[in-house]
Structures are given as C-alpha cells and as structure tokens.
Amino acid sequence: MVAYGGSTTEERRLALAQRITAARVVEMFDDDGDELVAGADLATLETVMGDADDIVTGLLIKKGFSADQLEILALDRQVVRAWSGIVAQLAGERKPEWLDESGKGVFEAFGVRGREELKALARGEIRSVQEDVTGSNSALSGGVDRHAFEFAPDPDIPGDRGRGSF
C-alpha cells in the first residue's frame, strides 16, 4: 500500500496540517475532548488517511501508473496536495453536525478538486514534476507499427498487399 505525504503518521499529519491547519486537524479528530490527537483519535486519523491513500491509488493505478511509480509519486507535491484535500473531505464528513443541508462536509470542494487533479494527471492533461524519475505514464505512451507500402493490391482479396507490380 502506498502512503502519500510521508512514510510516518507524523509526516502525513503535517502534510494535512499544512493544508487545513494543525488546529483544524485537532478539531476534526479530537473525539474525546482532550485537545490532542492521540490514542483512539490518532487511530481514527490514520484510518481516514488510509482511506484517502486507497482513493488516490485507485485513481492512478488503473490509469497506467505502476505501483513502483506510485511509490515515487507519493511525495510529489501536487499528488500530496490532492491527497490532503481528499483526507480533509473525508474528515469533514465524519461528524453529522458539520454537514450542510445537502450532506456535504466543510471540505467538500477540497476533495472534489483533488480528485479532478488526479484524474487530469492520469489522463496526461497535467504532468508530474517527478516524471523524469518515475518514467512516463504507460497509458500516455505508445507505438505505431510501420506497415509495408501497399502497391497494386488485389481488390477481390481482403487484406491483400499486392506484389508491387502492375
């Protein structure tokens, strides 16, 4: 499993805090009211970050990126920014009192934007700065075979390439 934003929970939490502030992270995950994200609160944070990891990997892995490429992209700033937006969206949906009338959380736009950016990356509309390290997305590259020049094919034989004479 690829862990975006860092290899430790603290690095990943910092990536999220840089996007939505450390105070907001505490507000979103402090379920026991001690103003700390530790113990069960930290486990909840890790679960939500894991859910976001799965979403990001799911958006990229079937679009031509390999697991090895995703390990390198895990620290790419634009991928981490999209991942943190998805984490914020999922965290904003955790508590019913934070949902609006339509059932969307406070960071809905962050998650939507993150998913759109990842889809654009997968389609090749935007490119990663890590592409020189990871290699190109295999869904965006390809090759074309050169066929031999056809000269005077027999129209009565489908696929006939002809003998090259009149």
CNS distance restraints for C-alpha pairs under 8 A (distance, minus, plus):
assign (resid   1 and name CA) (resid  53 and name CA) 7.95 0.50 0.50
assign (resid   1 and name CA) (resid  54 and name CA) 8.00 0.50 0.50
assign (resid   2 and name CA) (resid  53 and name CA) 6.68 0.50 0.50
assign (resid   2 and name CA) (resid  57 and name CA) 7.29 0.50 0.50
assign (resid   2 and name CA) (resid  67 and name CA) 7.89 0.50 0.50
assign (resid   2 and name CA) (resid  70 and name CA) 6.91 0.50 0.50
assign (resid   2 and name CA) (resid  71 and name CA) 6.00 0.50 0.50
assign (resid   2 and name CA) (resid  74 and name CA) 6.92 0.50 0.50
assign (resid   3 and name CA) (resid   7 and name CA) 6.31 0.50 0.50
assign (resid   3 and name CA) (resid  50 and name CA) 7.53 0.50 0.50
assign (resid   3 and name CA) (resid  53 and name CA) 6.10 0.50 0.50
assign (resid   3 and name CA) (resid  71 and name CA) 7.91 0.50 0.50
assign (resid   3 and name CA) (resid  74 and name CA) 6.51 0.50 0.50
assign (resid   4 and name CA) (resid  12 and name CA) 7.10 0.50 0.50
assign (resid   4 and name CA) (resid  53 and name CA) 6.35 0.50 0.50
assign (resid   4 and name CA) (resid  74 and name CA) 4.43 0.50 0.50
assign (resid   4 and name CA) (resid  75 and name CA) 6.28 0.50 0.50
assign (resid   4 and name CA) (resid  79 and name CA) 7.84 0.50 0.50
assign (resid   4 and name CA) (resid  80 and name CA) 6.13 0.50 0.50
assign (resid   4 and name CA) (resid  83 and name CA) 6.97 0.50 0.50
assign (resid   5 and name CA) (resid  11 and name CA) 6.61 0.50 0.50
assign (resid   5 and name CA) (resid  12 and name CA) 4.80 0.50 0.50
assign (resid   5 and name CA) (resid  15 and name CA) 5.86 0.50 0.50
assign (resid   5 and name CA) (resid  74 and name CA) 6.17 0.50 0.50
assign (resid   5 and name CA) (resid  75 and name CA) 5.50 0.50 0.50
assign (resid   5 and name CA) (resid  80 and name CA) 5.33 0.50 0.50
assign (resid   5 and name CA) (resid  83 and name CA) 7.80 0.50 0.50
assign (resid   5 and name CA) (resid  84 and name CA) 7.96 0.50 0.50
assign (resid   6 and name CA) (resid  11 and name CA) 5.06 0.50 0.50
assign (resid   6 and name CA) (resid  12 and name CA) 5.14 0.50 0.50
assign (resid   6 and name CA) (resid  15 and name CA) 7.96 0.50 0.50
assign (resid   6 and name CA) (resid  74 and name CA) 7.32 0.50 0.50
assign (resid   6 and name CA) (resid  75 and name CA) 6.52 0.50 0.50
assign (resid   7 and name CA) (resid  11 and name CA) 6.75 0.50 0.50
assign (resid   7 and name CA) (resid  12 and name CA) 7.26 0.50 0.50
assign (resid   8 and name CA) (resid  12 and name CA) 6.31 0.50 0.50
assign (resid   9 and name CA) (resid  13 and name CA) 5.91 0.50 0.50
assign (resid   9 and name CA) (resid  46 and name CA) 7.05 0.50 0.50
assign (resid  10 and name CA) (resid  14 and name CA) 6.08 0.50 0.50
assign (resid  11 and name CA) (resid  15 and name CA) 6.34 0.50 0.50
assign (resid  12 and name CA) (resid  16 and name CA) 6.40 0.50 0.50
assign (resid  13 and name CA) (resid  17 and name CA) 6.08 0.50 0.50
assign (resid  14 and name CA) (resid  18 and name CA) 6.03 0.50 0.50
assign (resid  14 and name CA) (resid  22 and name CA) 7.72 0.50 0.50
assign (resid  15 and name CA) (resid  19 and name CA) 6.67 0.50 0.50
assign (resid  15 and name CA) (resid  80 and name CA) 7.44 0.50 0.50
assign (resid  15 and name CA) (resid  84 and name CA) 6.88 0.50 0.50
assign (resid  16 and name CA) (resid  20 and name CA) 6.33 0.50 0.50
assign (resid  16 and name CA) (resid  21 and name CA) 7.51 0.50 0.50
assign (resid  16 and name CA) (resid  22 and name CA) 7.98 0.50 0.50
assign (resid  16 and name CA) (resid  25 and name CA) 7.61 0.50 0.50
assign (resid  16 and name CA) (resid  84 and name CA) 5.20 0.50 0.50
assign (resid  16 and name CA) (resid  85 and name CA) 7.99 0.50 0.50
assign (resid  16 and name CA) (resid  87 and name CA) 7.49 0.50 0.50
assign (resid  16 and name CA) (resid  88 and name CA) 7.51 0.50 0.50
assign (resid  17 and name CA) (resid  21 and name CA) 4.31 0.50 0.50
assign (resid  17 and name CA) (resid  22 and name CA) 4.52 0.50 0.50
assign (resid  17 and name CA) (resid  23 and name CA) 7.91 0.50 0.50
assign (resid  17 and name CA) (resid  24 and name CA) 7.58 0.50 0.50
assign (resid  17 and name CA) (resid  25 and name CA) 6.27 0.50 0.50
assign (resid  18 and name CA) (resid  22 and name CA) 7.30 0.50 0.50
assign (resid  19 and name CA) (resid  81 and name CA) 7.48 0.50 0.50
assign (resid  19 and name CA) (resid  84 and name CA) 6.75 0.50 0.50
assign (resid  19 and name CA) (resid  85 and name CA) 7.52 0.50 0.50
assign (resid  20 and name CA) (resid  24 and name CA) 6.20 0.50 0.50
assign (resid  20 and name CA) (resid  25 and name CA) 7.12 0.50 0.50
assign (resid  20 and name CA) (resid  88 and name CA) 7.43 0.50 0.50
assign (resid  21 and name CA) (resid  25 and name CA) 6.54 0.50 0.50
assign (resid  22 and name CA) (resid  26 and name CA) 6.38 0.50 0.50
assign (resid  23 and name CA) (resid  27 and name CA) 6.16 0.50 0.50
assign (resid  24 and name CA) (resid  28 and name CA) 6.01 0.50 0.50
assign (resid  25 and name CA) (resid  29 and name CA) 6.14 0.50 0.50
assign (resid  26 and name CA) (resid  30 and name CA) 5.39 0.50 0.50
assign (resid  26 and name CA) (resid  35 and name CA) 6.48 0.50 0.50
assign (resid  26 and name CA) (resid  36 and name CA) 6.32 0.50 0.50
assign (resid  26 and name CA) (resid  37 and name CA) 5.95 0.50 0.50
assign (resid  27 and name CA) (resid  35 and name CA) 7.64 0.50 0.50
assign (resid  28 and name CA) (resid  91 and name CA) 6.42 0.50 0.50
assign (resid  28 and name CA) (resid  92 and name CA) 7.03 0.50 0.50
assign (resid  29 and name CA) (resid  37 and name CA) 6.29 0.50 0.50
assign (resid  29 and name CA) (resid  41 and name CA) 5.71 0.50 0.50
assign (resid  29 and name CA) (resid  42 and name CA) 7.54 0.50 0.50
assign (resid  29 and name CA) (resid  44 and name CA) 7.10 0.50 0.50
assign (resid  29 and name CA) (resid  45 and name CA) 6.44 0.50 0.50
assign (resid  29 and name CA) (resid  91 and name CA) 7.69 0.50 0.50
assign (resid  30 and name CA) (resid  34 and name CA) 6.96 0.50 0.50
assign (resid  30 and name CA) (resid  35 and name CA) 6.01 0.50 0.50
assign (resid  30 and name CA) (resid  36 and name CA) 6.09 0.50 0.50
assign (resid  30 and name CA) (resid  37 and name CA) 5.53 0.50 0.50
assign (resid  30 and name CA) (resid  41 and name CA) 5.78 0.50 0.50
assign (resid  31 and name CA) (resid  41 and name CA) 6.25 0.50 0.50
assign (resid  32 and name CA) (resid  41 and name CA) 7.52 0.50 0.50
assign (resid  36 and name CA) (resid  41 and name CA) 7.93 0.50 0.50
assign (resid  37 and name CA) (resid  41 and name CA) 5.09 0.50 0.50
assign (resid  37 and name CA) (resid  42 and name CA) 5.21 0.50 0.50
assign (resid  38 and name CA) (resid  42 and name CA) 4.60 0.50 0.50
assign (resid  38 and name CA) (resid  43 and name CA) 7.69 0.50 0.50
assign (resid  39 and name CA) (resid  43 and name CA) 6.40 0.50 0.50
assign (resid  40 and name CA) (resid  44 and name CA) 6.25 0.50 0.50
assign (resid  41 and name CA) (resid  45 and name CA) 6.33 0.50 0.50
assign (resid  42 and name CA) (resid  46 and name CA) 6.16 0.50 0.50
assign (resid  43 and name CA) (resid  47 and name CA) 6.16 0.50 0.50
assign (resid  44 and name CA) (resid  48 and name CA) 6.27 0.50 0.50
assign (resid  45 and name CA) (resid  49 and name CA) 6.16 0.50 0.50
assign (resid  46 and name CA) (resid  50 and name CA) 6.02 0.50 0.50
assign (resid  47 and name CA) (resid  51 and name CA) 6.20 0.50 0.50
assign (resid  48 and name CA) (resid  52 and name CA) 6.35 0.50 0.50
assign (resid  48 and name CA) (resid  87 and name CA) 6.40 0.50 0.50
assign (resid  48 and name CA) (resid  90 and name CA) 6.73 0.50 0.50
assign (resid  48 and name CA) (resid  91 and name CA) 6.81 0.50 0.50
assign (resid  49 and name CA) (resid  53 and name CA) 6.17 0.50 0.50
assign (resid  49 and name CA) (resid  87 and name CA) 5.80 0.50 0.50
assign (resid  50 and name CA) (resid  54 and name CA) 6.32 0.50 0.50
assign (resid  51 and name CA) (resid  55 and name CA) 6.42 0.50 0.50
assign (resid  51 and name CA) (resid  87 and name CA) 7.88 0.50 0.50
assign (resid  52 and name CA) (resid  56 and name CA) 6.21 0.50 0.50
assign (resid  52 and name CA) (resid  83 and name CA) 6.34 0.50 0.50
assign (resid  52 and name CA) (resid  84 and name CA) 8.00 0.50 0.50
assign (resid  52 and name CA) (resid  86 and name CA) 5.90 0.50 0.50
assign (resid  52 and name CA) (resid  87 and name CA) 5.49 0.50 0.50
assign (resid  52 and name CA) (resid  90 and name CA) 7.73 0.50 0.50
assign (resid  53 and name CA) (resid  57 and name CA) 6.06 0.50 0.50
assign (resid  53 and name CA) (resid  83 and name CA) 7.14 0.50 0.50
assign (resid  54 and name CA) (resid  58 and name CA) 5.88 0.50 0.50
assign (resid  55 and name CA) (resid  59 and name CA) 6.21 0.50 0.50
assign (resid  56 and name CA) (resid  60 and name CA) 6.35 0.50 0.50
assign (resid  56 and name CA) (resid  83 and name CA) 6.51 0.50 0.50
assign (resid  56 and name CA) (resid 115 and name CA) 7.75 0.50 0.50
assign (resid  56 and name CA) (resid 118 and name CA) 7.36 0.50 0.50
assign (resid  57 and name CA) (resid  61 and name CA) 5.54 0.50 0.50
assign (resid  57 and name CA) (resid  70 and name CA) 7.56 0.50 0.50
assign (resid  58 and name CA) (resid  62 and name CA) 6.69 0.50 0.50
assign (resid  59 and name CA) (resid  63 and name CA) 7.09 0.50 0.50
assign (resid  59 and name CA) (resid 115 and name CA) 7.85 0.50 0.50
assign (resid  59 and name CA) (resid 118 and name CA) 6.79 0.50 0.50
assign (resid  59 and name CA) (resid 119 and name CA) 6.65 0.50 0.50
assign (resid  59 and name CA) (resid 122 and name CA) 7.53 0.50 0.50
assign (resid  60 and name CA) (resid  64 and name CA) 7.10 0.50 0.50
assign (resid  60 and name CA) (resid  65 and name CA) 5.96 0.50 0.50
assign (resid  60 and name CA) (resid  70 and name CA) 7.96 0.50 0.50
assign (resid  60 and name CA) (resid 118 and name CA) 7.09 0.50 0.50
assign (resid  60 and name CA) (resid 119 and name CA) 7.52 0.50 0.50
assign (resid  60 and name CA) (resid 122 and name CA) 5.81 0.50 0.50
assign (resid  61 and name CA) (resid  65 and name CA) 5.00 0.50 0.50
assign (resid  61 and name CA) (resid  66 and name CA) 5.98 0.50 0.50
assign (resid  61 and name CA) (resid  67 and name CA) 6.87 0.50 0.50
assign (resid  61 and name CA) (resid  70 and name CA) 7.69 0.50 0.50
assign (resid  63 and name CA) (resid 122 and name CA) 5.60 0.50 0.50
assign (resid  63 and name CA) (resid 123 and name CA) 7.38 0.50 0.50
assign (resid  63 and name CA) (resid 137 and name CA) 7.95 0.50 0.50
assign (resid  63 and name CA) (resid 139 and name CA) 6.22 0.50 0.50
assign (resid  64 and name CA) (resid 122 and name CA) 7.31 0.50 0.50
assign (resid  64 and name CA) (resid 137 and name CA) 5.34 0.50 0.50
assign (resid  64 and name CA) (resid 138 and name CA) 4.80 0.50 0.50
assign (resid  64 and name CA) (resid 139 and name CA) 4.52 0.50 0.50
assign (resid  64 and name CA) (resid 140 and name CA) 7.61 0.50 0.50
assign (resid  65 and name CA) (resid  69 and name CA) 6.04 0.50 0.50
assign (resid  65 and name CA) (resid  70 and name CA) 6.69 0.50 0.50
assign (resid  65 and name CA) (resid 122 and name CA) 7.80 0.50 0.50
assign (resid  65 and name CA) (resid 137 and name CA) 5.47 0.50 0.50
assign (resid  65 and name CA) (resid 138 and name CA) 6.62 0.50 0.50
assign (resid  65 and name CA) (resid 139 and name CA) 7.75 0.50 0.50
assign (resid  66 and name CA) (resid  70 and name CA) 6.32 0.50 0.50
assign (resid  67 and name CA) (resid  71 and name CA) 6.39 0.50 0.50
assign (resid  68 and name CA) (resid  72 and name CA) 6.83 0.50 0.50
assign (resid  68 and name CA) (resid 134 and name CA) 7.95 0.50 0.50
assign (resid  69 and name CA) (resid  73 and name CA) 6.21 0.50 0.50
assign (resid  69 and name CA) (resid 134 and name CA) 5.12 0.50 0.50
assign (resid  69 and name CA) (resid 135 and name CA) 7.53 0.50 0.50
assign (resid  70 and name CA) (resid  74 and name CA) 5.86 0.50 0.50
assign (resid  72 and name CA) (resid  76 and name CA) 7.47 0.50 0.50
assign (resid  72 and name CA) (resid 130 and name CA) 7.59 0.50 0.50
assign (resid  72 and name CA) (resid 133 and name CA) 7.81 0.50 0.50
assign (resid  72 and name CA) (resid 134 and name CA) 6.45 0.50 0.50
assign (resid  73 and name CA) (resid  79 and name CA) 6.86 0.50 0.50
assign (resid  73 and name CA) (resid 130 and name CA) 6.75 0.50 0.50
assign (resid  73 and name CA) (resid 134 and name CA) 7.53 0.50 0.50
assign (resid  74 and name CA) (resid  79 and name CA) 6.82 0.50 0.50
assign (resid  74 and name CA) (resid  80 and name CA) 6.80 0.50 0.50
assign (resid  75 and name CA) (resid  79 and name CA) 7.21 0.50 0.50
assign (resid  75 and name CA) (resid  80 and name CA) 6.25 0.50 0.50
assign (resid  76 and name CA) (resid  80 and name CA) 6.04 0.50 0.50
assign (resid  76 and name CA) (resid 128 and name CA) 7.45 0.50 0.50
assign (resid  76 and name CA) (resid 129 and name CA) 7.51 0.50 0.50
assign (resid  76 and name CA) (resid 130 and name CA) 6.72 0.50 0.50
assign (resid  77 and name CA) (resid  81 and name CA) 5.96 0.50 0.50
assign (resid  78 and name CA) (resid  82 and name CA) 6.24 0.50 0.50
assign (resid  78 and name CA) (resid 128 and name CA) 7.54 0.50 0.50
assign (resid  79 and name CA) (resid  83 and name CA) 6.03 0.50 0.50
assign (resid  79 and name CA) (resid 118 and name CA) 7.07 0.50 0.50
assign (resid  80 and name CA) (resid  84 and name CA) 5.96 0.50 0.50
assign (resid  81 and name CA) (resid  85 and name CA) 6.24 0.50 0.50
assign (resid  81 and name CA) (resid 114 and name CA) 7.19 0.50 0.50
assign (resid  82 and name CA) (resid  86 and name CA) 6.36 0.50 0.50
assign (resid  82 and name CA) (resid 110 and name CA) 7.82 0.50 0.50
assign (resid  82 and name CA) (resid 111 and name CA) 7.30 0.50 0.50
assign (resid  82 and name CA) (resid 113 and name CA) 7.25 0.50 0.50
assign (resid  82 and name CA) (resid 114 and name CA) 3.82 0.50 0.50
assign (resid  82 and name CA) (resid 115 and name CA) 6.70 0.50 0.50
assign (resid  82 and name CA) (resid 117 and name CA) 6.77 0.50 0.50
assign (resid  82 and name CA) (resid 118 and name CA) 6.89 0.50 0.50
assign (resid  83 and name CA) (resid  87 and name CA) 6.25 0.50 0.50
assign (resid  83 and name CA) (resid 114 and name CA) 6.54 0.50 0.50
assign (resid  84 and name CA) (resid  88 and name CA) 6.09 0.50 0.50
assign (resid  85 and name CA) (resid  89 and name CA) 6.17 0.50 0.50
assign (resid  85 and name CA) (resid 107 and name CA) 7.51 0.50 0.50
assign (resid  85 and name CA) (resid 110 and name CA) 4.54 0.50 0.50
assign (resid  85 and name CA) (resid 111 and name CA) 4.74 0.50 0.50
assign (resid  85 and name CA) (resid 113 and name CA) 7.54 0.50 0.50
assign (resid  85 and name CA) (resid 114 and name CA) 5.64 0.50 0.50
assign (resid  86 and name CA) (resid  90 and name CA) 6.20 0.50 0.50
assign (resid  86 and name CA) (resid 110 and name CA) 6.52 0.50 0.50
assign (resid  86 and name CA) (resid 111 and name CA) 4.08 0.50 0.50
assign (resid  86 and name CA) (resid 112 and name CA) 7.54 0.50 0.50
assign (resid  86 and name CA) (resid 114 and name CA) 6.18 0.50 0.50
assign (resid  86 and name CA) (resid 115 and name CA) 7.40 0.50 0.50
assign (resid  87 and name CA) (resid  91 and name CA) 6.03 0.50 0.50
assign (resid  87 and name CA) (resid 111 and name CA) 7.40 0.50 0.50
assign (resid  88 and name CA) (resid  92 and name CA) 5.94 0.50 0.50
assign (resid  88 and name CA) (resid 107 and name CA) 5.80 0.50 0.50
assign (resid  88 and name CA) (resid 110 and name CA) 7.06 0.50 0.50
assign (resid  88 and name CA) (resid 111 and name CA) 6.99 0.50 0.50
assign (resid  89 and name CA) (resid  93 and name CA) 6.48 0.50 0.50
assign (resid  89 and name CA) (resid 105 and name CA) 6.59 0.50 0.50
assign (resid  89 and name CA) (resid 106 and name CA) 7.24 0.50 0.50
assign (resid  89 and name CA) (resid 107 and name CA) 4.63 0.50 0.50
assign (resid  89 and name CA) (resid 108 and name CA) 5.05 0.50 0.50
assign (resid  89 and name CA) (resid 109 and name CA) 7.62 0.50 0.50
assign (resid  89 and name CA) (resid 110 and name CA) 6.32 0.50 0.50
assign (resid  89 and name CA) (resid 111 and name CA) 5.03 0.50 0.50
assign (resid  90 and name CA) (resid  94 and name CA) 6.72 0.50 0.50
assign (resid  90 and name CA) (resid 111 and name CA) 7.82 0.50 0.50
assign (resid  92 and name CA) (resid  98 and name CA) 6.71 0.50 0.50
assign (resid  92 and name CA) (resid  99 and name CA) 7.67 0.50 0.50
assign (resid  92 and name CA) (resid 105 and name CA) 4.80 0.50 0.50
assign (resid  92 and name CA) (resid 106 and name CA) 5.50 0.50 0.50
assign (resid  92 and name CA) (resid 107 and name CA) 5.82 0.50 0.50
assign (resid  92 and name CA) (resid 108 and name CA) 7.56 0.50 0.50
assign (resid  93 and name CA) (resid  98 and name CA) 6.99 0.50 0.50
assign (resid  93 and name CA) (resid  99 and name CA) 6.53 0.50 0.50
assign (resid  93 and name CA) (resid 104 and name CA) 6.88 0.50 0.50
assign (resid  93 and name CA) (resid 105 and name CA) 4.84 0.50 0.50
assign (resid  93 and name CA) (resid 106 and name CA) 7.66 0.50 0.50
assign (resid  95 and name CA) (resid  99 and name CA) 7.27 0.50 0.50
assign (resid  98 and name CA) (resid 105 and name CA) 5.91 0.50 0.50
assign (resid  98 and name CA) (resid 106 and name CA) 6.54 0.50 0.50
assign (resid  99 and name CA) (resid 103 and name CA) 5.18 0.50 0.50
assign (resid  99 and name CA) (resid 104 and name CA) 5.19 0.50 0.50
assign (resid  99 and name CA) (resid 105 and name CA) 4.58 0.50 0.50
assign (resid  99 and name CA) (resid 106 and name CA) 6.85 0.50 0.50
assign (resid 100 and name CA) (resid 104 and name CA) 5.54 0.50 0.50
assign (resid 100 and name CA) (resid 105 and name CA) 6.48 0.50 0.50
assign (resid 100 and name CA) (resid 106 and name CA) 7.88 0.50 0.50
assign (resid 104 and name CA) (resid 108 and name CA) 6.06 0.50 0.50
assign (resid 107 and name CA) (resid 111 and name CA) 6.73 0.50 0.50
assign (resid 108 and name CA) (resid 112 and name CA) 6.29 0.50 0.50
assign (resid 109 and name CA) (resid 113 and name CA) 5.97 0.50 0.50
assign (resid 110 and name CA) (resid 114 and name CA) 6.05 0.50 0.50
assign (resid 111 and name CA) (resid 115 and name CA) 6.16 0.50 0.50
assign (resid 112 and name CA) (resid 116 and name CA) 6.25 0.50 0.50
assign (resid 113 and name CA) (resid 117 and name CA) 6.16 0.50 0.50
assign (resid 114 and name CA) (resid 118 and name CA) 6.25 0.50 0.50
assign (resid 115 and name CA) (resid 119 and name CA) 6.16 0.50 0.50
assign (resid 116 and name CA) (resid 120 and name CA) 6.15 0.50 0.50
assign (resid 117 and name CA) (resid 121 and name CA) 6.17 0.50 0.50
assign (resid 118 and name CA) (resid 122 and name CA) 6.14 0.50 0.50
assign (resid 119 and name CA) (resid 123 and name CA) 6.17 0.50 0.50
assign (resid 120 and name CA) (resid 124 and name CA) 6.07 0.50 0.50
assign (resid 120 and name CA) (resid 125 and name CA) 5.04 0.50 0.50
assign (resid 120 and name CA) (resid 126 and name CA) 5.80 0.50 0.50
assign (resid 121 and name CA) (resid 125 and name CA) 5.97 0.50 0.50
assign (resid 121 and name CA) (resid 126 and name CA) 4.97 0.50 0.50
assign (resid 121 and name CA) (resid 127 and name CA) 5.82 0.50 0.50
assign (resid 121 and name CA) (resid 128 and name CA) 7.21 0.50 0.50
assign (resid 122 and name CA) (resid 137 and name CA) 7.59 0.50 0.50
assign (resid 123 and name CA) (resid 139 and name CA) 7.76 0.50 0.50
assign (resid 123 and name CA) (resid 140 and name CA) 7.29 0.50 0.50
assign (resid 124 and name CA) (resid 137 and name CA) 7.83 0.50 0.50
assign (resid 124 and name CA) (resid 140 and name CA) 6.50 0.50 0.50
assign (resid 127 and name CA) (resid 131 and name CA) 7.19 0.50 0.50
assign (resid 130 and name CA) (resid 134 and name CA) 6.09 0.50 0.50
assign (resid 131 and name CA) (resid 135 and name CA) 5.17 0.50 0.50
assign (resid 131 and name CA) (resid 136 and name CA) 5.80 0.50 0.50
assign (resid 132 and name CA) (resid 136 and name CA) 7.49 0.50 0.50
assign (resid 136 and name CA) (resid 140 and name CA) 7.30 0.50 0.50
assign (resid 136 and name CA) (resid 141 and name CA) 7.23 0.50 0.50
assign (resid 137 and name CA) (resid 141 and name CA) 6.83 0.50 0.50
assign (resid 138 and name CA) (resid 142 and name CA) 7.45 0.50 0.50
assign (resid 150 and name CA) (resid 161 and name CA) 5.22 0.50 0.50
assign (resid 150 and name CA) (resid 162 and name CA) 6.39 0.50 0.50
assign (resid 150 and name CA) (resid 164 and name CA) 7.35 0.50 0.50
assign (resid 151 and name CA) (resid 161 and name CA) 6.81 0.50 0.50
assign (resid 151 and name CA) (resid 162 and name CA) 5.68 0.50 0.50
assign (resid 151 and name CA) (resid 163 and name CA) 6.96 0.50 0.50
assign (resid 151 and name CA) (resid 164 and name CA) 4.92 0.50 0.50
assign (resid 151 and name CA) (resid 165 and name CA) 7.24 0.50 0.50
assign (resid 152 and name CA) (resid 161 and name CA) 7.47 0.50 0.50
assign (resid 152 and name CA) (resid 162 and name CA) 5.19 0.50 0.50
assign (resid 152 and name CA) (resid 163 and name CA) 7.02 0.50 0.50
assign (resid 152 and name CA) (resid 164 and name CA) 6.10 0.50 0.50
assign (resid 152 and name CA) (resid 165 and name CA) 6.70 0.50 0.50
assign (resid 152 and name CA) (resid 166 and name CA) 6.65 0.50 0.50
assign (resid 153 and name CA) (resid 160 and name CA) 5.41 0.50 0.50
assign (resid 153 and name CA) (resid 161 and name CA) 4.98 0.50 0.50
assign (resid 153 and name CA) (resid 162 and name CA) 3.77 0.50 0.50
assign (resid 153 and name CA) (resid 163 and name CA) 7.22 0.50 0.50
assign (resid 154 and name CA) (resid 158 and name CA) 7.94 0.50 0.50
assign (resid 154 and name CA) (resid 160 and name CA) 5.94 0.50 0.50
assign (resid 154 and name CA) (resid 161 and name CA) 7.55 0.50 0.50
assign (resid 154 and name CA) (resid 162 and name CA) 6.13 0.50 0.50
assign (resid 155 and name CA) (resid 160 and name CA) 7.57 0.50 0.50
